[in-house]
Amino acid sequence: MMNGEGLITVKPLKDALELTWSVEGKVRLTRNGKYVYEGDGRHYVDHETAAGEQVAYRLTDEQGEVAKVYTAAVDPSDDLYWNRHLTSAVVASTGTHLQWDPIPDVETYAIYRQGRRIAEVVGNAYLDDTPLHEPTMYEVRALRPVKRDEKPGTRLIHAVGKAMSLAKELKTDTRRDKELFIMYFLVSQLRPDLETVDRIQLRVQTFIRPPMIKNPNLLSPHPYFEGDGRPYNVHATDYRTRTEVKVEGLRDIPIVSIKKDAGVTRGYNARHQLTGEDVASVDQVYLDDLDIDRGRTAYRLQHSVGNPLVIAPDIKYTIVAQLKDNATFKLSGSHTQSPHHEVYLQVGDAPWTTIHRADDLGVSFMGNPMPECHWTYLTCMD
Protein backbone atom coordinates (compact mmCIF):
# COMPACT_ATOMS: atom_id res chain seq x y z
CA MET A 1 0.00 0.00 0.00
CA MET A 2 1.10 3.55 -0.66
CA ASN A 3 0.07 5.28 2.56
CA GLY A 4 -2.82 5.85 4.93
CA GLU A 5 -4.97 7.14 2.08
CA GLY A 6 -4.63 3.82 0.27
CA LEU A 7 -3.59 2.84 -3.23
CA ILE A 8 -7.17 3.22 -4.49
CA THR A 9 -10.04 5.08 -2.88
CA VAL A 10 -13.76 4.71 -3.51
CA LYS A 11 -16.20 7.59 -3.22
CA PRO A 12 -19.99 7.36 -3.54
CA LEU A 13 -21.61 9.85 -5.91
CA LYS A 14 -25.27 10.33 -6.72
CA ASP A 15 -26.23 7.14 -8.61
CA ALA A 16 -22.56 6.25 -9.16
CA LEU A 17 -19.21 5.18 -7.68
CA GLU A 18 -15.93 7.02 -8.29
CA LEU A 19 -12.59 5.20 -8.13
CA THR A 20 -9.37 7.23 -7.76
CA TRP A 21 -5.89 5.69 -7.84
CA SER A 22 -2.32 6.88 -7.31
CA VAL A 23 -0.78 4.70 -10.04
CA GLU A 24 1.09 6.62 -12.74
CA GLY A 25 1.00 5.74 -16.41
CA LYS A 26 -1.36 3.69 -18.50
CA VAL A 27 -3.74 1.37 -16.63
CA ARG A 28 -6.64 -0.95 -17.43
CA LEU A 29 -9.69 -1.38 -15.20
CA THR A 30 -12.17 -4.24 -15.24
CA ARG A 31 -15.54 -4.30 -13.55
CA ASN A 32 -16.81 -7.79 -12.68
CA GLY A 33 -14.38 -9.22 -15.22
CA LYS A 34 -15.23 -6.86 -18.11
CA TYR A 35 -12.94 -4.05 -19.28
CA VAL A 36 -14.46 -0.64 -18.61
CA TYR A 37 -11.48 1.75 -18.82
CA GLU A 38 -8.03 2.01 -20.40
CA GLY A 39 -5.79 5.08 -20.31
CA ASP A 40 -3.43 7.19 -18.25
CA GLY A 41 -6.10 8.91 -16.17
CA ARG A 42 -6.41 8.43 -12.42
CA HIS A 43 -10.12 8.05 -11.84
CA TYR A 44 -13.19 6.27 -13.17
CA VAL A 45 -16.90 6.86 -12.52
CA ASP A 46 -19.15 3.78 -12.57
CA HIS A 47 -22.81 4.48 -13.36
CA GLU A 48 -23.72 0.82 -13.92
CA THR A 49 -23.60 -0.70 -10.43
CA ALA A 50 -27.00 -1.07 -8.79
CA ALA A 51 -27.38 0.09 -5.20
CA GLY A 52 -26.39 -2.68 -2.81
CA GLU A 53 -24.80 -4.86 -5.51
CA GLN A 54 -21.39 -6.32 -4.67
CA VAL A 55 -18.95 -5.25 -7.39
CA ALA A 56 -15.30 -6.21 -8.02
CA TYR A 57 -12.81 -3.99 -9.86
CA ARG A 58 -9.34 -5.05 -11.01
CA LEU A 59 -6.65 -2.48 -11.82
CA THR A 60 -3.61 -3.48 -13.89
CA ASP A 61 -0.64 -1.67 -15.40
CA GLU A 62 2.22 -2.73 -17.66
CA GLN A 63 3.73 -4.90 -14.90
CA GLY A 64 0.47 -6.74 -14.21
CA GLU A 65 -2.14 -6.58 -11.48
CA VAL A 66 -1.95 -3.58 -9.15
CA ALA A 67 -4.93 -4.21 -6.88
CA LYS A 68 -8.51 -5.40 -6.62
CA VAL A 69 -11.32 -3.31 -5.17
CA TYR A 70 -14.50 -4.71 -3.63
CA THR A 71 -17.44 -2.51 -2.71
CA ALA A 72 -21.12 -1.81 -3.34
CA ALA A 73 -23.08 1.22 -4.46
CA VAL A 74 -25.17 2.95 -1.81
CA ASP A 75 -28.69 4.34 -1.67
CA PRO A 76 -29.03 7.53 0.41
CA SER A 77 -32.74 6.85 0.94
CA ASP A 78 -32.40 3.29 2.28
CA ASP A 79 -33.62 2.60 5.83
CA LEU A 80 -30.57 0.49 6.69
CA TYR A 81 -27.51 2.41 7.81
CA TRP A 82 -24.93 0.37 5.89
CA ASN A 83 -26.97 0.52 2.69
CA ARG A 84 -26.72 4.32 2.89
CA HIS A 85 -22.99 4.38 3.63
CA LEU A 86 -19.99 3.01 1.77
CA THR A 87 -17.72 0.12 2.74
CA SER A 88 -14.89 -1.18 0.56
CA ALA A 89 -11.73 -3.29 0.59
CA VAL A 90 -8.63 -2.82 -1.57
CA VAL A 91 -6.59 -6.02 -1.86
CA ALA A 92 -3.02 -5.95 -3.22
CA SER A 93 0.16 -7.99 -2.84
CA THR A 94 1.32 -5.53 -0.18
CA GLY A 95 -1.74 -5.79 2.04
CA THR A 96 -5.45 -5.22 2.58
CA HIS A 97 -6.87 -1.72 2.97
CA LEU A 98 -10.35 -1.47 4.53
CA GLN A 99 -12.30 1.74 4.00
CA TRP A 100 -15.70 2.94 5.23
CA ASP A 101 -17.73 6.09 5.61
CA PRO A 102 -17.06 7.71 8.98
CA ILE A 103 -19.80 7.18 11.58
CA PRO A 104 -20.87 10.47 13.19
CA ASP A 105 -19.90 10.80 16.88
CA VAL A 106 -17.55 7.78 16.67
CA GLU A 107 -13.88 8.43 17.49
CA THR A 108 -12.30 4.96 17.37
CA TYR A 109 -12.93 1.65 15.60
CA ALA A 110 -11.86 -1.80 16.78
CA ILE A 111 -10.39 -4.10 14.11
CA TYR A 112 -10.59 -7.89 14.26
CA ARG A 113 -8.98 -10.51 12.01
CA GLN A 114 -10.23 -14.09 12.18
CA GLY A 115 -12.04 -13.24 15.42
CA ARG A 116 -8.99 -11.76 17.22
CA ARG A 117 -8.73 -8.07 18.04
CA ILE A 118 -5.65 -6.69 16.27
CA ALA A 119 -5.97 -2.90 16.39
CA GLU A 120 -7.91 0.18 17.36
CA VAL A 121 -7.84 3.05 14.89
CA VAL A 122 -8.85 6.69 14.74
CA GLY A 123 -10.32 7.47 11.35
CA ASN A 124 -12.29 5.52 8.79
CA ALA A 125 -9.64 3.21 7.29
CA TYR A 126 -7.30 0.40 8.27
CA LEU A 127 -4.26 -1.03 6.50
CA ASP A 128 -3.18 -4.61 7.22
CA ASP A 129 0.08 -5.75 5.61
CA THR A 130 -0.39 -9.39 6.66
CA PRO A 131 -0.13 -11.64 3.55
CA LEU A 132 -3.35 -13.44 2.63
CA HIS A 133 -2.76 -17.18 2.39
CA GLU A 134 -6.40 -18.17 2.95
CA PRO A 135 -9.85 -16.56 3.07
CA THR A 136 -9.72 -14.08 5.94
CA MET A 137 -12.55 -12.48 7.90
CA TYR A 138 -12.09 -8.90 9.04
CA GLU A 139 -14.48 -7.14 11.40
CA VAL A 140 -14.69 -3.45 12.12
CA ARG A 141 -16.71 -2.59 15.24
CA ALA A 142 -17.78 0.73 16.72
CA LEU A 143 -20.08 2.01 19.45
CA ARG A 144 -21.95 5.28 19.06
CA PRO A 145 -23.57 7.13 21.96
CA VAL A 146 -27.34 7.49 21.75
CA LYS A 147 -28.78 10.92 22.47
CA ARG A 148 -32.08 9.79 23.91
CA ASP A 149 -33.28 13.28 24.80
CA GLU A 150 -33.30 14.18 21.10
CA LYS A 151 -35.44 11.24 20.03
CA PRO A 152 -39.26 11.17 20.06
CA GLY A 153 -40.86 8.99 22.70
CA THR A 154 -37.97 9.32 25.14
CA ARG A 155 -40.11 10.32 28.10
CA LEU A 156 -42.50 7.45 27.47
CA ILE A 157 -39.66 4.93 27.33
CA HIS A 158 -38.15 6.22 30.56
CA ALA A 159 -41.54 5.96 32.24
CA VAL A 160 -42.02 2.39 31.01
CA GLY A 161 -38.47 1.58 32.10
CA LYS A 162 -39.22 2.67 35.64
CA ALA A 163 -42.46 0.71 35.73
CA MET A 164 -40.55 -2.38 34.64
CA SER A 165 -37.76 -1.84 37.18
CA LEU A 166 -35.28 -1.10 34.40
CA ALA A 167 -33.99 2.25 35.65
CA LYS A 168 -31.08 0.68 37.54
CA GLU A 169 -30.28 -1.57 34.58
CA LEU A 170 -30.09 1.43 32.25
CA LYS A 171 -27.70 3.31 34.53
CA THR A 172 -25.29 0.51 35.34
CA ASP A 173 -24.67 -0.93 31.87
CA THR A 174 -22.86 1.54 29.60
CA ARG A 175 -23.72 -0.51 26.50
CA ARG A 176 -27.32 0.54 27.01
CA ASP A 177 -26.35 4.01 25.84
CA LYS A 178 -24.62 2.82 22.65
CA GLU A 179 -25.60 1.74 19.16
CA LEU A 180 -23.46 -1.07 17.77
CA PHE A 181 -22.03 -0.92 14.24
CA ILE A 182 -20.31 -3.95 12.66
CA MET A 183 -18.71 -4.37 9.24
CA TYR A 184 -17.67 -7.84 8.07
CA PHE A 185 -15.23 -8.23 5.15
CA LEU A 186 -14.58 -11.77 3.86
CA VAL A 187 -11.35 -11.24 1.89
CA SER A 188 -9.75 -13.84 -0.40
CA GLN A 189 -7.11 -13.70 -3.12
CA LEU A 190 -8.64 -16.86 -4.59
CA ARG A 191 -11.86 -17.25 -6.49
CA PRO A 192 -14.63 -19.32 -4.90
CA ASP A 193 -14.38 -23.04 -5.58
CA LEU A 194 -17.68 -22.94 -7.44
CA GLU A 195 -17.83 -20.89 -10.62
CA THR A 196 -21.60 -20.59 -10.29
CA VAL A 197 -24.17 -21.71 -7.72
CA ASP A 198 -27.83 -22.52 -8.18
CA ARG A 199 -29.09 -22.26 -4.59
CA ILE A 200 -28.44 -19.91 -1.66
CA GLN A 201 -30.34 -20.17 1.61
CA LEU A 202 -30.52 -17.65 4.47
CA ARG A 203 -31.38 -18.75 8.03
CA VAL A 204 -32.06 -16.22 10.80
CA GLN A 205 -32.77 -17.24 14.39
CA THR A 206 -33.54 -15.28 17.54
CA PHE A 207 -33.22 -17.02 20.88
CA ILE A 208 -32.84 -16.62 24.65
CA ARG A 209 -29.67 -18.25 25.94
CA PRO A 210 -30.69 -19.08 29.59
CA PRO A 211 -33.18 -21.89 30.23
CA MET A 212 -35.27 -19.49 32.36
CA ILE A 213 -35.39 -15.69 32.61
CA LYS A 214 -37.04 -13.33 35.11
CA ASN A 215 -39.76 -11.03 33.80
CA PRO A 216 -38.70 -7.42 34.56
CA ASN A 217 -42.38 -6.43 34.91
CA LEU A 218 -43.07 -7.10 38.59
CA LEU A 219 -46.85 -6.82 38.05
CA SER A 220 -47.05 -9.53 35.39
CA PRO A 221 -48.93 -12.80 36.06
CA HIS A 222 -45.90 -14.54 34.52
CA PRO A 223 -42.89 -13.69 36.76
CA TYR A 224 -40.66 -16.02 34.72
CA PHE A 225 -40.38 -17.07 31.09
CA GLU A 226 -38.82 -20.18 29.63
CA GLY A 227 -35.70 -19.55 27.56
CA ASP A 228 -34.13 -21.74 24.91
CA GLY A 229 -31.19 -22.94 27.02
CA ARG A 230 -28.59 -23.04 24.26
CA PRO A 231 -25.57 -21.29 22.70
CA TYR A 232 -25.31 -20.16 19.08
CA ASN A 233 -26.17 -23.09 16.82
CA VAL A 234 -27.34 -23.02 13.22
CA HIS A 235 -29.04 -26.40 13.65
CA ALA A 236 -30.80 -25.62 16.96
CA THR A 237 -34.37 -26.80 17.39
CA ASP A 238 -35.15 -24.30 20.17
CA TYR A 239 -35.59 -20.62 19.28
CA ARG A 240 -37.91 -17.66 19.67
CA THR A 241 -38.18 -17.36 15.89
CA ARG A 242 -36.61 -18.98 12.86
CA THR A 243 -36.89 -17.55 9.35
CA GLU A 244 -35.47 -19.13 6.19
CA VAL A 245 -35.31 -17.57 2.75
CA LYS A 246 -34.39 -19.96 -0.06
CA VAL A 247 -33.28 -18.84 -3.52
CA GLU A 248 -33.32 -21.63 -6.11
CA GLY A 249 -32.52 -21.64 -9.82
CA LEU A 250 -30.00 -18.80 -9.61
CA ARG A 251 -28.31 -19.91 -12.83
CA ASP A 252 -31.53 -18.99 -14.62
CA ILE A 253 -34.49 -16.93 -13.35
CA PRO A 254 -34.47 -17.68 -9.59
CA ILE A 255 -37.41 -18.66 -7.40
CA VAL A 256 -37.50 -17.11 -3.92
CA SER A 257 -39.47 -18.65 -1.05
CA ILE A 258 -39.80 -17.96 2.69
CA LYS A 259 -40.40 -20.26 5.65
CA LYS A 260 -41.10 -18.83 9.11
CA ASP A 261 -41.72 -20.28 12.55
CA ALA A 262 -41.97 -19.24 16.20
CA GLY A 263 -41.21 -21.34 19.27
CA VAL A 264 -43.63 -21.84 22.13
CA THR A 265 -43.63 -19.08 24.75
CA ARG A 266 -44.18 -20.38 28.28
CA GLY A 267 -44.73 -18.35 31.44
CA TYR A 268 -44.13 -19.58 35.02
CA ASN A 269 -44.81 -18.39 38.57
CA ALA A 270 -42.23 -17.95 41.33
CA ARG A 271 -42.37 -21.70 42.02
CA HIS A 272 -41.68 -22.31 38.33
CA GLN A 273 -45.15 -23.73 37.75
CA LEU A 274 -46.64 -23.17 34.28
CA THR A 275 -48.92 -20.13 34.15
CA GLY A 276 -49.55 -19.99 30.41
CA GLU A 277 -48.23 -20.89 26.99
CA ASP A 278 -48.86 -19.76 23.44
CA VAL A 279 -47.16 -19.33 20.07
CA ALA A 280 -46.53 -15.85 18.70
CA SER A 281 -47.92 -14.80 15.34
CA VAL A 282 -45.44 -14.61 12.45
CA ASP A 283 -47.76 -12.62 10.19
CA GLN A 284 -45.34 -9.69 10.31
CA VAL A 285 -42.45 -11.75 8.94
CA TYR A 286 -42.35 -11.26 5.20
CA LEU A 287 -40.31 -10.42 2.10
CA ASP A 288 -40.41 -6.97 0.57
CA ASP A 289 -38.74 -5.19 -2.37
CA LEU A 290 -38.18 -8.48 -4.19
CA ASP A 291 -36.06 -8.03 -7.33
CA ILE A 292 -35.40 -11.02 -9.61
CA ASP A 293 -33.29 -11.22 -12.75
CA ARG A 294 -31.26 -13.87 -14.52
CA GLY A 295 -28.35 -14.91 -12.32
CA ARG A 296 -29.19 -12.58 -9.43
CA THR A 297 -31.82 -11.58 -6.90
CA ALA A 298 -32.35 -9.04 -4.13
CA TYR A 299 -34.87 -8.97 -1.32
CA ARG A 300 -35.66 -7.28 1.98
CA LEU A 301 -36.64 -9.51 4.92
CA GLN A 302 -38.83 -7.81 7.54
CA HIS A 303 -39.41 -9.35 10.98
CA SER A 304 -41.58 -8.16 13.87
CA VAL A 305 -42.75 -10.77 16.39
CA GLY A 306 -44.15 -10.11 19.86
CA ASN A 307 -44.71 -12.02 23.10
CA PRO A 308 -48.08 -13.82 22.88
CA LEU A 309 -48.59 -13.87 26.69
CA VAL A 310 -47.92 -10.25 27.69
CA ILE A 311 -47.71 -6.78 26.19
CA ALA A 312 -44.05 -6.36 25.35
CA PRO A 313 -41.86 -4.85 22.62
CA ASP A 314 -41.54 -6.90 19.44
CA ILE A 315 -38.38 -8.65 18.29
CA LYS A 316 -37.56 -6.65 15.19
CA TYR A 317 -35.02 -6.96 12.43
CA THR A 318 -34.54 -6.08 8.77
CA ILE A 319 -32.12 -7.78 6.38
CA VAL A 320 -31.43 -6.84 2.78
CA ALA A 321 -29.72 -9.46 0.61
CA GLN A 322 -28.05 -8.97 -2.78
CA LEU A 323 -27.14 -12.41 -4.16
CA LYS A 324 -25.48 -13.58 -7.38
CA ASP A 325 -24.94 -16.96 -9.01
CA ASN A 326 -21.15 -16.56 -8.68
CA ALA A 327 -21.35 -16.81 -4.86
CA THR A 328 -20.49 -13.15 -4.24
CA PHE A 329 -22.92 -11.07 -2.23
CA LYS A 330 -23.66 -8.28 0.18
CA LEU A 331 -25.96 -8.54 3.20
CA SER A 332 -26.94 -5.69 5.48
CA GLY A 333 -29.22 -5.56 8.48
CA SER A 334 -30.36 -3.92 11.68
CA HIS A 335 -32.04 -5.39 14.74
CA THR A 336 -33.08 -4.81 18.30
CA GLN A 337 -30.32 -5.76 20.74
CA SER A 338 -32.51 -8.32 22.45
CA PRO A 339 -32.69 -11.29 22.37
CA HIS A 340 -29.71 -13.11 20.77
CA HIS A 341 -29.60 -12.89 16.97
CA GLU A 342 -27.82 -15.27 14.58
CA VAL A 343 -27.64 -15.11 10.79
CA TYR A 344 -26.31 -17.91 8.57
CA LEU A 345 -25.97 -18.53 4.84
CA GLN A 346 -25.63 -21.78 2.89
CA VAL A 347 -24.24 -21.53 -0.64
CA GLY A 348 -25.14 -24.58 -2.72
CA ASP A 349 -24.32 -27.76 -0.80
CA ALA A 350 -21.48 -26.18 1.20
CA PRO A 351 -21.66 -26.06 5.02
CA TRP A 352 -23.50 -23.18 6.65
CA THR A 353 -21.47 -19.97 6.97
CA THR A 354 -21.88 -17.69 9.98
CA ILE A 355 -22.74 -14.21 8.74
CA HIS A 356 -23.61 -12.34 11.93
CA ARG A 357 -24.12 -13.00 15.64
CA ALA A 358 -25.12 -10.55 18.38
CA ASP A 359 -25.65 -11.11 22.10
CA ASP A 360 -28.80 -10.27 24.03
CA LEU A 361 -28.30 -7.06 26.02
CA GLY A 362 -31.63 -7.08 27.88
CA VAL A 363 -35.30 -6.47 27.28
CA SER A 364 -34.80 -2.70 27.65
CA PHE A 365 -33.14 -2.76 24.20
CA MET A 366 -36.36 -3.81 22.49
CA GLY A 367 -38.24 -0.53 22.59
CA ASN A 368 -37.73 2.63 20.57
CA PRO A 369 -35.83 4.86 20.86
CA MET A 370 -33.34 2.38 22.34
CA PRO A 371 -30.18 1.67 20.32
CA GLU A 372 -29.99 -1.00 17.63
CA CYS A 373 -27.25 -3.07 16.02
CA HIS A 374 -26.35 -2.13 12.42
CA TRP A 375 -24.29 -4.64 10.45
CA THR A 376 -23.12 -5.41 6.93
CA TYR A 377 -21.29 -8.36 5.33
CA LEU A 378 -19.36 -8.00 2.06
CA THR A 379 -17.63 -10.78 0.15
CA CYS A 380 -14.31 -9.51 -1.20
CA MET A 381 -13.64 -12.05 -3.94
CA ASP A 382 -14.52 -12.25 -7.61
Disulfide bonds with the S-S distance in Angstrom:
none
